[in-house]
């Protein structure tokens, strides 16, 4: 299995997507969840073939995506989706909103578990519901679901729970025991669980992803899952995701969705996702090998250059949740780091109140870029604030085009 390597820096700088277009060229972009790796060859072929035949119309009602995903889920996770109802849409976020619109009434409370993917706050509001935040709790081995607090929120009238599994930004795949207990609680209080499983293909070797719907009849009877190839194969801009239901009632809910939900699926996204799920395993394994090496490198760099910064190594994804509170850079260290070190991270406060003092780093890049970013950050003195004399120390010591 050959590791997948980053595209050269001149190719990356020519990209027009968010990661490489948002900031000036003197900034190292380590924020939004895009990878710096080239497209998987099966995806490249599928897209070129579609262009050659002018195949850029609407997604057909009968297409190979669901079959491809069923095969992938069986191979990677032992998840048998033979009788499941699968419905495509443009992306996971859109799918969450559409399901919430079906299972909640305006003003209903929907639980989320910060620190969590920032758009969750907006998606709940977009669906007309209100957020009930139940923060993760430190269980000694890292942050985990607070099942006692979740039960209190369910008993207080919450109607739905948007689960993040694996959890973003922690990279934690929830255990089967946790998910089973969650499903039992949801069944007891009539709560719909909507599981965002977009990072599931990116579970690292030695760790296990458990699909929420696979844990019990209780989970299947009322739950939903959302999947996409967008994060694992770096095709978010092609717009394709899957809504999954195994229970009879959730399947009926998907069946009554407006037909436009499916028609929003991108044709190129469907073709690329089908190629990823059918023939993309080898490329994905190569990416996971590269991510493992980068996580090893990040661990060493933090110990050597930023010992005050703590983290819990993720078991999934290419996102590292870094605790900068020991560095003295305030509630939003990402803002300070961008200004002083010219490194763009995702601001911790956007993930909810527990994110104060944290920032998220994208490590799906070349080892040289990762090392350059850490060295730039380490060169900013602890406890400084924007505009203080000497606060630019070291910002230019690593070349802006570091690879």
N, C-alpha and C positions, 0 to 999 in steps of 0.2 A: 504494500500500500504506500504510494508515493504521497508525501505531503504536498498540499497545494500552496504555492507561493504567491505573494502579492504582485500585482501589476507594477511595472516600473513607475517611478514618480511622475515622469512626463505624461504617461497615459492617465494616471490618476488626476493630475492637474487639468487635464482636458475634459474630464467628466463634467456634466452640467447638472447632475443631481445634487440633492441638498448637502451631502457631506462635504463635497469638494467645491461647491459654488457659494456657500453661505458666507465664508470668511475670506479676508485678504490672503495672499499667498505667503505672508510671513507667519500665519497661524497654522499650527498642526491640528487637524480636525480629528478629534477622538470622541465625538458626541453621538450623533444620530446613529441608529442601528442599520448602517450599511457596511458591507465588507469591502475590503480593497482587493479581493481576489478576482481573477477573470471568471467569466461565465463558464459553467460546466459545458463540456462539449456537446452532450445530448441536447441541452437547451439551445445552444448556439445553432445547431443543425436544424432543430425544429422551427426556430424563428426564421432562419434564412430560407428554409423550404417554403414556409408560409408566404413570405414576401415574394419568392420566385413565382408562386402560383396565384398571387394576388388574393390570398385568403385572409382578408382583413374585415370581414363583415361581422354580423351579430353571432353570438354563441348559439349553437343549435340546441334544441331541447334534448336531443339525444347525442351525447358526446362521451369520450372515453375517460373523463376525469375521475368520476366516482369509482370506476373499476380499478384505475391506477392507484388511487388512494387506498382502496380496500387491500390491494396487494401489498402496498408499502406498510400499512398498519399491521398486517399479519406477519410480515417478515421481521420488522424492527421491534414490535412490542407484543407479538402474539395476540393481537386484538382482532377477534373475528367479527367483521361487520357485515356478514352475509345478509342479514335481514334488516339492516339499518336504513333509515331514510337520510339521504344526503342531498343537500341543496347548495348550489354555488351562489356567490355574490361577489362584490368587488373587493372587499377586504374584511378582516376580522372585526375591526371597529364598527363598520356598518352592520355586520351581522349581530353584534351585541345590541346595538340600538334597536334593530328590527325585532329581535326576540323580546327585549324589554317592553317594546310597544304592545306586544301581544299578551304579555303575562303580568303587566302592572297597569294601574290606573294613575291619572295625574296626581302627583303629590305623594304617591307611595314611597316608602323608604327602601332603598337598595343598598346592601352592604358591600363595601370594598375594604381592603386590608392594607393600608399604607404601612411602610413606604411601598408604593405600587405605581405602575405605569401611569404617567400623568394624565393621558387622555381619558382614563376611567372616570375621573371627576366630571369631565365635560360630556361624556357619553350618557351618563345617568341623567344629567340635566337635559340633554338633547331629546331623550326619550320621554321627558315630562315628569320624571321621578325626582326624588331628593336623596342625597348621599347620607348614608349612615356609616361613619368611619369606625372600624374595629381594628386598631393597629395590631400588627404582629407582636408577639411577645418573645423575649429572650428565654429560650428553654435550656440554656447552658451550652448547646452545640450550635448556636446561631438562632436567628429569628425564625419563629414558626407560627402557624395558625393558633390563635387563642380560642380554643374550642369552647371554653367556659363563657368568654365574652361574646362569642358568636351565638351561643344559645340564648344569652340574655337579649341580644339584639333581635333574634328570631321571635322570642317570646313577647317582645315589646311591639311586634307588629310588622317587622320587615317582610317584604313580599318576595324579594329576590336577592341573590348573592352572586356577584361577578367574581369568580375565582380566577386567579392567575397561576397556571400550572404548566411548566415550571414558572416560579415566581420571578417577575421582573421588578426590581433590579437585582435581586439576590442570586439568581441562577439556581434556585432551590426547587427540585422536583418533590412535591409533597408525597409522603409515604402512603402505602396502601392502607395502613391502619388509620392514619389521619383522615384520609378521604372516605373510608368506610364510616368512621364516626360522624364526619360531616354529613354524609348522605342520610344517616339515621336521624340526625338532628333536623335536617331539612324536611324529611318526611314527616317527622313528628309535628312540625309547626307549619307545614304547607308552604315551604319556601322553595322557589325555583332556583336551581344552581346553574349558572351559565359559565362554563369553564373555557377560558382562553388558553389554548394549548399550542400557541404559535411557535414557541421555542422547543417543542417536544423533540423534533429531529436532531437537535443540537445537544442532547444529553451526552456527557463525556464518557469515555470508556471507564468501566468500573462503577458507574452510577446507573440508576434505573428510573425510567419514566413510567408512571402508572396512569393510564387514561382514566379520567374520572368515571366515565360511563361503564368501565369494565369492573368496578369494584363490587357492585351489588345490584340486586333488583330494585332497591330503593333509589339508587342513583339513576338507573335507567328509566324508572317510572316517571320521573319528573324533571330530569336534567337534560342539558344540552352541552355539546362541545363544539368548539370552533378551531379549525385547522387551516393552515396555509403553507405553501412552499416558499413564501416571500422572504422570510428571515433566513432560513437554512440554505437557500440557493441564491439569495441576493437578487430577487426579482420583484421587490415591492412595487415598483412603478408600473408593473404589468397588470395589476389589479385582479386578483383572483383569490378566493377563499372558499371554504366549505363549512356549512352548518350541518351538524351531525345529531341525529336523534335515534335512539333505539327503542324507547318505550312507545306504546300506542298513542298516548295523549300528546307527548312532545312531537311525534311524527305528524299527528293531525294539525298541530299548531304550525309546523313548517308547511304543510299542504295548503293552509289558508293564507299564507303570505301573499302579498300582492305580486303579480308576475314580474313587475319591474325589479324586484329584489334580485331575481336571477338574471334578468336582462342587463343589469349593471355589470355583470362579469365581463372582464376584458377577454376578447378572443385570443390575443397573444398570451394573456395570462393563463388561460385554460390550456393552450397548447404547450406553453413552457412548463406549467405545473405537471401536466401529464407526463412530459418527458422526464422531469425531475423525479417523480414518484416511480416511474417505470425503470429508468436507466441511470438515475443519478446517485445510486448508493456508493459507488467507488469514489466519485468526486467528494461526496459528503464525508466519507471516512478520511479522505485526505485533508479536508478542512479541519476535522476534529483533531487530527494529528498535529496540524499547525497550531491550533488553539491550545492544545496541551503544552506544546513547547513555549508558546507565548505566556501562558499562565505561570510556568516554571520560571521564565525570565522575569516576569513582573514580580513574583515573590522575591526573587534575589535582589532585584533593583530596589524594591521598597525597603528591604532589610538593610541594604547598603547605603542608600541615599535619603530615604524618608522613614526612618524607624519610628517616628511619632505617628505615622499613618497606619491604621489598622484595617484589616479586611478579613472576610471569610471567603476562601476560595470557592468560586461557583462550581456547581456540578453540572450546569447546563448553560448554554448561550455563550456569547463572546463579550459579555458585559461584566465589568468589575465594579462593585459597590465599595467605595473608598471612604473611610472615616477620617476626615481632616481636622477633627476637633482638637486634637493634640497639637496642631500646627498653629492655632490661634488666628485663623483667617475668617472668623465670623460665621454667620448662618449660611452664607452662600459662597463657599470657597471657590466654586467654579467661576464666578464673576471676577474674583480677585486673581485667579490663575490666568484667565483669559487676558486680563489687562496687563498683568505683570510678567507672565511667562509666555504669552502668545500660544497657549494650548487651550483648545476648546473642549470642555467636558460638559456633560448634562448636569444642570443645577439640581442639587439634592432637594431643596425646598419644593420643587415642582412635583415631587413624589409624595407630598403630604407633610404634615408637621414633623413626623419622625425623621424626615430627610434633612433637617437643619444641621449644618456642619458637615454634610456628606456631598459627594459628587459621584457620578457614574462615568466610567471610562470604557470606551470601545477598544478592545484589543485585537480585533480582526484586521491586522495590518502587518507590515513587515517588522521583524525584530528591530531593525534600525530606527524606524519611526517610533516604536514603543520606547526604546531606550532614550532617544532624543527627547521625547516628551517628559519622561521621568527626570532626566537631568535638568531640563529647563525648569520644571516645577521645584526641584530640590534647590535650585540656585536662588529662588525667592526667599528672603529671610523670614524666619518664623515671626509671627506677631505683627508684621508690617501691615499697613493699610494703603489703599490706593492714594497716590500723590505724595507719599512721604519721601524724603530724600533717600536716594539709594535703592528705592524699591524696584528699579529695573535691573538690578544686579543679575548678571548671568542670562538675561533674556535672549541675547544674541549669540551665546557661546556655541549652541548647536545649530548647524545650518538649517535655514527655513525649509529647504527641500530634502530634509533627512530621509533616508530610506532604511 
